[in-house]
């Protein structure tokens, strides 16, 4: 783990959700944060941070405000 941290290059390693958004593709947010929110609700709990992130990404998917074309 220490080796990984020392060699971590943020300009090379990018989050897959961010990459999908930049390319205008559907993300895997439903299977990540969406799943956490779903399970929390089933158990009568809340997952506010996961739900917030899920909602933000869904808005970005729908509006395409995070695509490469928009960022140019």
MODELLER restraints for C-alpha pairs under 7 A, 6 or more apart:
rsr = mdl.restraints
at = mdl.atoms
rsr.add(forms.Gaussian(group=physical.xy_distance, feature=features.Distance(at['CA:17:A'], at['CA:27:A']), mean=5.46, stdev=0.5))
rsr.add(forms.Gaussian(group=physical.xy_distance, feature=features.Distance(at['CA:17:A'], at['CA:28:A']), mean=6.71, stdev=0.5))
rsr.add(forms.Gaussian(group=physical.xy_distance, feature=features.Distance(at['CA:20:A'], at['CA:26:A']), mean=6.39, stdev=0.5))
rsr.add(forms.Gaussian(group=physical.xy_distance, feature=features.Distance(at['CA:20:A'], at['CA:27:A']), mean=5.61, stdev=0.5))
rsr.add(forms.Gaussian(group=physical.xy_distance, feature=features.Distance(at['CA:21:A'], at['CA:27:A']), mean=6.85, stdev=0.5))
rsr.add(forms.Gaussian(group=physical.xy_distance, feature=features.Distance(at['CA:21:A'], at['CA:61:A']), mean=6.51, stdev=0.5))
rsr.add(forms.Gaussian(group=physical.xy_distance, feature=features.Distance(at['CA:21:A'], at['CA:66:A']), mean=5.73, stdev=0.5))
rsr.add(forms.Gaussian(group=physical.xy_distance, feature=features.Distance(at['CA:21:A'], at['CA:67:A']), mean=5.72, stdev=0.5))
rsr.add(forms.Gaussian(group=physical.xy_distance, feature=features.Distance(at['CA:22:A'], at['CA:66:A']), mean=5.44, stdev=0.5))
rsr.add(forms.Gaussian(group=physical.xy_distance, feature=features.Distance(at['CA:22:A'], at['CA:67:A']), mean=3.96, stdev=0.5))
rsr.add(forms.Gaussian(group=physical.xy_distance, feature=features.Distance(at['CA:22:A'], at['CA:68:A']), mean=5.05, stdev=0.5))
rsr.add(forms.Gaussian(group=physical.xy_distance, feature=features.Distance(at['CA:23:A'], at['CA:67:A']), mean=5.54, stdev=0.5))
rsr.add(forms.Gaussian(group=physical.xy_distance, feature=features.Distance(at['CA:23:A'], at['CA:68:A']), mean=6.09, stdev=0.5))
rsr.add(forms.Gaussian(group=physical.xy_distance, feature=features.Distance(at['CA:24:A'], at['CA:64:A']), mean=6.39, stdev=0.5))
rsr.add(forms.Gaussian(group=physical.xy_distance, feature=features.Distance(at['CA:24:A'], at['CA:67:A']), mean=5.17, stdev=0.5))
rsr.add(forms.Gaussian(group=physical.xy_distance, feature=features.Distance(at['CA:26:A'], at['CA:61:A']), mean=6.63, stdev=0.5))
rsr.add(forms.Gaussian(group=physical.xy_distance, feature=features.Distance(at['CA:29:A'], at['CA:54:A']), mean=6.36, stdev=0.5))
rsr.add(forms.Gaussian(group=physical.xy_distance, feature=features.Distance(at['CA:33:A'], at['CA:50:A']), mean=5.21, stdev=0.5))
rsr.add(forms.Gaussian(group=physical.xy_distance, feature=features.Distance(at['CA:33:A'], at['CA:51:A']), mean=6.89, stdev=0.5))
rsr.add(forms.Gaussian(group=physical.xy_distance, feature=features.Distance(at['CA:33:A'], at['CA:54:A']), mean=5.77, stdev=0.5))
rsr.add(forms.Gaussian(group=physical.xy_distance, feature=features.Distance(at['CA:34:A'], at['CA:54:A']), mean=6.02, stdev=0.5))
rsr.add(forms.Gaussian(group=physical.xy_distance, feature=features.Distance(at['CA:36:A'], at['CA:50:A']), mean=6.92, stdev=0.5))
rsr.add(forms.Gaussian(group=physical.xy_distance, feature=features.Distance(at['CA:37:A'], at['CA:47:A']), mean=5.67, stdev=0.5))
rsr.add(forms.Gaussian(group=physical.xy_distance, feature=features.Distance(at['CA:37:A'], at['CA:50:A']), mean=6.40, stdev=0.5))
rsr.add(forms.Gaussian(group=physical.xy_distance, feature=features.Distance(at['CA:37:A'], at['CA:51:A']), mean=5.89, stdev=0.5))
rsr.add(forms.Gaussian(group=physical.xy_distance, feature=features.Distance(at['CA:40:A'], at['CA:46:A']), mean=5.44, stdev=0.5))
rsr.add(forms.Gaussian(group=physical.xy_distance, feature=features.Distance(at['CA:40:A'], at['CA:47:A']), mean=6.27, stdev=0.5))
rsr.add(forms.Gaussian(group=physical.xy_distance, feature=features.Distance(at['CA:60:A'], at['CA:66:A']), mean=6.20, stdev=0.5))
